[in-house]
Amino acid sequence: MDFNLSDEHKMIYEYGDSLAKTYDRKYWMECAESRTFPKEMYQQSAQDGFVGTMAPEAYGGAGLGLLEMELFTEGLANNGIPLLTYIVGSVMSLGPIGDHGTEEQKQRYLPDACAGKTRFCFAITEPNAGTNTMKATTIATKKSDGRYRLNGAKTFITDWVESDYALVVTRTTPFEEAKKKTEGFTLFIVDTKAKGIEAQPIPVSIPLPEMQYQLFFDDVDLGPEDILGEEGKGFEILFECLNPERVMVGAIGSGIGRYAMGKAVEYANDRVVFDRPIGAYQALQHPLAKAKTEIEMASLMTRKAAWLFDKGEPSAAEANMAKCAAAEASIHAVDASLQCFGGNGFTKEYGIFDIYPMVRLFKTAPLNNEMVLNYIGEHVMGLPRSY
Ligand SMILES: Cc1cc2nc3c(=O)[nH]c(=O)nc-3n(C[C@H](O)[C@H](O)[C@H](O)COP(=O)(O)OP(=O)(O)OC[C@H]3O[C@@H](n4cnc5c(N)ncnc54)[C@H](O)[C@@H]3O)c2cc1C
């Protein structure tokens, strides 16, 4: 066993720092507050090979794994920069297209996406089904000419309008007719500008450069060439998307938690109240030390989950634990940091409170911690299902 990062892994981890020297938290916040995609930063990361980290080299990617993507994301988040597009695009779309796409799909989509010329997003959540994905009703119906018509609705889809393509989770067999509840799902690669799609923005109270949208599909024309993998067998690919998504939340949560604590330590060493630096007061020091412990544990589990995934071994238990741990740890880290700053924590100048909505999001999305704990209770520990 070796817990040290290899030289290549160190370089990838440190790349986040170097990218953040040019595109820092101030740049990211300006993008977030104006709801503008940070295209210069994204373009630079694409040029340096990081957008296509998980895509095969033959199609413009780096041919690396989830661990490398995790390290890059964690390194960037250590500097206060979380970008959801790397999750829904680089990891949940480009990786699976590289693994399951046809030759034609790989040639058509990967080189441009890896180069940052086009972007992908990922659509699974539905207004009625919510967390219960099995009850998704967005349906692609096969017609006599062999083509499909997509109908239904999705909600909270990050970056839809600004992206070029999306992986859309559909049912090709309705829930009621499927032999097993996981059967009858099909993933389609959809042109976000296709006829029959209406996208309405959902304003959210989180500083984020990417927008979220509610979508309505009305007889959107799709062909068999748009299916990723096999018709009706999308659920297996879906799980190869969802565990990495949890790992990426682990990476961002760990990094953002460190960023907040780094700011707090600097401030608490400097700020003197009652003749001593406030960092000496254990009421401030211990919550920070506890959060630091939680963050480093979350980061370790996150990296382990990524490593298992790359080896093709089961990683769901670790990915869920990592996601849950990082979501909780980052909330504790930001809260402990905020307390150190006193009133300054709530100012735009210090920008600490601005970090909170993002870390709090991770307790609810992409999968709420309750469902994560349900999974661990039932599937990892063998307790009865509660729902
Ligand atoms: C900013 C943002 C970006 C997003 N981006 C995307 C995206 O790009 N693509 C996408 O597909 N989706 C996206 N989502 C959607 C997100 O994944 C969902 O909001 C999330 O999965 C929760 O689903 P829901 O909102 O329908 O909550 P609901 O299913 O209505 O659940 C509400 C609450 O009920 C509780 N709950 C539900 N079921 C159980 C249970 N069995 N046991 C215990 N408690 C339970 C949980 O606490 C949960 O938070 C995004 C959401 C946000 C806010």
Ligand as a Chemical Component Dictionary entry (heavy atoms), coordinates in Angstrom:
data_LIG
# 
_chem_comp.id                   LIG 
_chem_comp.type                 NON-POLYMER 
_chem_comp.pdbx_formal_charge   0 
_chem_comp.three_letter_code    LIG 
# 
loop_
_chem_comp_atom.comp_id 
_chem_comp_atom.atom_id 
_chem_comp_atom.alt_atom_id 
_chem_comp_atom.type_symbol 
_chem_comp_atom.charge 
_chem_comp_atom.model_Cartn_x 
_chem_comp_atom.model_Cartn_y 
_chem_comp_atom.model_Cartn_z 
_chem_comp_atom.pdbx_ordinal 
LIG C1  C1  C 0 -27.898 23.849 -8.394  1  
LIG C2  C2  C 0 -28.414 22.525 -8.834  2  
LIG C3  C3  C 0 -27.851 21.907 -9.940  3  
LIG C4  C4  C 0 -28.368 20.687 -10.400 4  
LIG N1  N1  N 0 -27.854 20.137 -11.555 5  
LIG C5  C5  C 0 -28.431 19.008 -12.062 6  
LIG C6  C6  C 0 -28.011 18.498 -13.335 7  
LIG O1  O1  O 0 -27.110 19.036 -13.998 8  
LIG N2  N2  N 0 -28.629 17.394 -13.818 9  
LIG C7  C7  C 0 -29.635 16.765 -13.142 10 
LIG O2  O2  O 0 -30.145 15.778 -13.642 11 
LIG N3  N3  N 0 -30.071 17.231 -11.938 12 
LIG C8  C8  C 0 -29.502 18.346 -11.382 13 
LIG N4  N4  N 0 -29.939 18.846 -10.173 14 
LIG C9  C9  C 0 -31.044 18.183 -9.478  15 
LIG C10 C10 C 0 -30.634 17.477 -8.194  16 
LIG O3  O3  O 0 -29.885 16.330 -8.504  17 
LIG C11 C11 C 0 -31.917 17.166 -7.388  18 
LIG O4  O4  O 0 -32.449 18.401 -6.951  19 
LIG C12 C12 C 0 -31.638 16.273 -6.228  20 
LIG O5  O5  O 0 -31.309 14.985 -6.684  21 
LIG C13 C13 C 0 -32.856 16.138 -5.297  22 
LIG O6  O6  O 0 -34.012 15.819 -6.024  23 
LIG P1  P1  P 0 -35.352 16.669 -5.772  24 
LIG O7  O7  O 0 -34.970 18.102 -5.852  25 
LIG O8  O8  O 0 -36.408 16.200 -6.678  26 
LIG O9  O9  O 0 -35.730 16.324 -4.265  27 
LIG P2  P2  P 0 -36.892 15.334 -3.757  28 
LIG O10 O10 O 0 -36.775 14.001 -4.418  29 
LIG O11 O11 O 0 -38.185 16.046 -3.797  30 
LIG O12 O12 O 0 -36.441 15.136 -2.239  31 
LIG C14 C14 C 0 -36.595 16.200 -1.267  32 
LIG C15 C15 C 0 -35.913 15.776 0.014   33 
LIG O13 O13 O 0 -36.597 14.633 0.547   34 
LIG C16 C16 C 0 -35.676 13.784 1.223   35 
LIG N5  N5  N 0 -35.862 12.415 0.705   36 
LIG C17 C17 C 0 -36.306 12.011 -0.512  37 
LIG N6  N6  N 0 -36.378 10.674 -0.578  38 
LIG C18 C18 C 0 -35.972 10.191 0.621   39 
LIG C19 C19 C 0 -35.849 8.884  1.201   40 
LIG N7  N7  N 0 -36.140 7.770  0.524   41 
LIG N8  N8  N 0 -35.362 8.796  2.478   42 
LIG C20 C20 C 0 -35.057 9.908  3.187   43 
LIG N9  N9  N 0 -35.196 11.159 2.708   44 
LIG C21 C21 C 0 -35.639 11.306 1.442   45 
LIG C22 C22 C 0 -34.277 14.353 0.989   46 
LIG O14 O14 O 0 -33.886 15.083 2.137   47 
LIG C23 C23 C 0 -34.475 15.328 -0.151  48 
LIG O15 O15 O 0 -33.558 16.414 -0.087  49 
LIG C24 C24 C 0 -29.420 20.053 -9.691  50 
LIG C25 C25 C 0 -29.972 20.668 -8.549  51 
LIG C26 C26 C 0 -29.497 21.901 -8.133  52 
LIG C27 C27 C 0 -30.146 22.562 -6.947  53 
# 
loop_
_chem_comp_bond.comp_id 
_chem_comp_bond.atom_id_1 
_chem_comp_bond.atom_id_2 
_chem_comp_bond.value_order 
_chem_comp_bond.pdbx_ordinal 
LIG C1  C2  SING 1  
LIG C2  C3  SING 2  
LIG C2  C26 DOUB 3  
LIG C3  C4  DOUB 4  
LIG C4  N1  SING 5  
LIG C4  C24 SING 6  
LIG N1  C5  DOUB 7  
LIG C5  C6  SING 8  
LIG C5  C8  SING 9  
LIG C6  O1  DOUB 10 
LIG C6  N2  SING 11 
LIG N2  C7  SING 12 
LIG C7  O2  DOUB 13 
LIG C7  N3  SING 14 
LIG N3  C8  DOUB 15 
LIG C8  N4  SING 16 
LIG N4  C9  SING 17 
LIG N4  C24 SING 18 
LIG C9  C10 SING 19 
LIG C10 O3  SING 20 
LIG C10 C11 SING 21 
LIG C11 O4  SING 22 
LIG C11 C12 SING 23 
LIG C12 O5  SING 24 
LIG C12 C13 SING 25 
LIG C13 O6  SING 26 
LIG O6  P1  SING 27 
LIG P1  O7  DOUB 28 
LIG P1  O8  SING 29 
LIG P1  O9  SING 30 
LIG O9  P2  SING 31 
LIG P2  O10 DOUB 32 
LIG P2  O11 SING 33 
LIG P2  O12 SING 34 
LIG O12 C14 SING 35 
LIG C14 C15 SING 36 
LIG C15 O13 SING 37 
LIG C15 C23 SING 38 
LIG O13 C16 SING 39 
LIG C16 N5  SING 40 
LIG C16 C22 SING 41 
LIG N5  C17 SING 42 
LIG N5  C21 SING 43 
LIG C17 N6  DOUB 44 
LIG N6  C18 SING 45 
LIG C18 C19 SING 46 
LIG C18 C21 DOUB 47 
LIG C19 N7  SING 48 
LIG C19 N8  DOUB 49 
LIG N8  C20 SING 50 
LIG C20 N9  DOUB 51 
LIG N9  C21 SING 52 
LIG C22 O14 SING 53 
LIG C22 C23 SING 54 
LIG C23 O15 SING 55 
LIG C24 C25 DOUB 56 
LIG C25 C26 SING 57 
LIG C26 C27 SING 58 
# 
